[in-house]
Amino acid sequence: MKVKNTPLAMDADDVALLAMAQLRGSGKLNDKNVDCFIQGYKSCSDALTIESRLIPVLKYHHKKLSRVEEDIDNAIGYADLRRGRTAEESARIKRATKIAEAIKNLIDILEEGDEK
């Protein structure tokens, strides 16, 4: 079975084949489960292609990335370690901060488009 593995290029038949491949041998393979899988896959695809559905996804990721520094500091504090951040932790914070800023800019641009 050869199925495209790029979500935005897959049609309902490709998703159905993917669902059947995932459910094979699970004892849960029926039309209702495959239809549910297709609907869930379509919802996820829509969240990536329809701006109004993309904004909440971006806000979720912005919130998670904005908390990376706080989460790392809390983990250090809860463990009662008398140490600073490791190089890896500092790099994660720096990367998360940059990505959060970029996502915030994208959210602002998308929301600005909704206002017009």
C-alpha positions as CSV (number, residue, x, y, z in Angstrom):
1,M,0.0,0.0,0.0
2,K,1.5,3.3,-1.1
3,V,-0.1,6.4,0.6
4,K,1.1,10.0,0.4
5,N,2.5,11.0,3.8
6,T,2.1,14.7,3.5
7,P,-1.0,15.8,5.4
8,L,-2.1,18.6,3.1
9,A,-1.7,16.5,0.0
10,M,-3.8,13.6,1.2
11,D,-7.4,13.2,0.1
12,A,-10.2,11.3,2.0
13,D,-9.2,8.0,0.3
14,D,-5.6,8.3,1.4
15,V,-6.7,9.1,4.9
16,A,-9.0,6.0,4.9
17,L,-6.1,3.8,3.8
18,L,-3.9,5.3,6.6
19,A,-6.7,4.7,9.1
20,M,-7.2,1.1,8.0
21,A,-3.4,0.5,8.2
22,Q,-3.3,1.9,11.7
23,L,-6.4,0.0,12.9
24,R,-5.5,-3.4,11.3
25,G,-5.1,-6.1,13.9
26,S,-6.5,-3.9,16.7
27,G,-10.0,-5.5,16.6
28,K,-11.4,-2.0,16.2
29,L,-11.6,-1.9,12.4
30,N,-15.0,-0.9,11.2
31,D,-16.6,1.8,9.1
32,K,-17.5,4.0,12.0
33,N,-13.9,4.1,13.4
34,V,-12.4,4.8,9.9
35,D,-15.0,7.6,9.4
36,C,-14.1,9.1,12.8
37,F,-10.4,8.9,11.9
38,I,-11.0,10.7,8.6
39,Q,-13.0,13.4,10.4
40,G,-10.3,13.9,13.0
41,Y,-7.6,14.0,10.3
42,K,-9.7,16.6,8.4
43,S,-10.1,18.7,11.5
44,C,-6.4,18.8,12.1
45,S,-5.8,19.6,8.4
46,D,-8.3,22.4,8.6
47,A,-6.5,23.8,11.6
48,L,-3.4,24.2,9.5
49,T,-5.1,25.7,6.4
50,I,-8.0,27.9,7.7
51,E,-6.7,31.1,9.3
52,S,-9.5,31.3,11.9
53,R,-8.7,27.8,13.1
54,L,-4.9,28.4,13.0
55,I,-4.9,31.3,15.4
56,P,-6.0,29.2,18.5
57,V,-3.3,26.6,17.7
58,L,-0.7,29.3,17.4
59,K,-1.9,30.8,20.7
60,Y,-1.6,27.5,22.4
61,H,2.0,27.0,21.2
62,H,2.9,30.6,22.1
63,K,1.7,30.1,25.6
64,K,3.6,26.8,26.0
65,L,6.8,28.3,24.6
66,S,6.5,31.5,26.7
67,R,6.5,29.3,29.8
68,V,9.7,27.3,29.1
69,E,11.9,29.5,31.2
70,E,9.4,29.4,34.1
71,D,9.1,25.6,33.8
72,I,12.8,25.1,33.9
73,D,13.3,27.4,36.9
74,N,10.5,25.6,38.7
75,A,12.0,22.2,37.9
76,I,15.3,23.4,39.4
77,G,13.6,24.9,42.4
78,Y,11.4,21.8,43.1
79,A,14.5,19.6,42.9
80,D,16.1,21.8,45.5
81,L,19.3,21.9,43.5
82,R,21.7,24.7,44.2
83,R,22.8,25.2,40.7
84,G,22.1,27.5,37.9
85,R,20.8,26.6,34.5
86,T,22.8,24.2,32.3
87,A,24.0,25.2,28.9
88,E,21.3,22.9,27.4
89,E,18.6,24.6,29.5
90,S,19.8,28.1,28.6
91,A,19.8,27.1,24.9
92,R,16.2,25.8,25.2
93,I,15.1,29.0,26.8
94,K,16.8,31.1,24.1
95,R,15.2,29.1,21.3
96,A,11.8,29.0,22.9
97,T,11.9,32.8,23.4
98,K,12.8,33.4,19.7
99,I,10.1,31.1,18.5
100,A,7.5,32.6,20.9
101,E,8.3,36.0,19.5
102,A,7.9,34.8,15.9
103,I,4.6,33.1,16.7
104,K,3.3,36.3,18.5
105,N,4.1,38.3,15.4
106,L,2.3,35.8,13.2
107,I,-0.7,35.9,15.5
108,D,-0.8,39.7,15.4
109,I,-0.6,39.6,11.6
110,L,-3.4,37.0,11.3
111,E,-5.7,38.8,13.8
112,E,-5.0,42.1,12.0
113,G,-6.3,40.5,8.8
114,D,-9.5,39.5,10.6
115,E,-10.2,43.1,11.6
116,K,-10.3,44.4,8.0
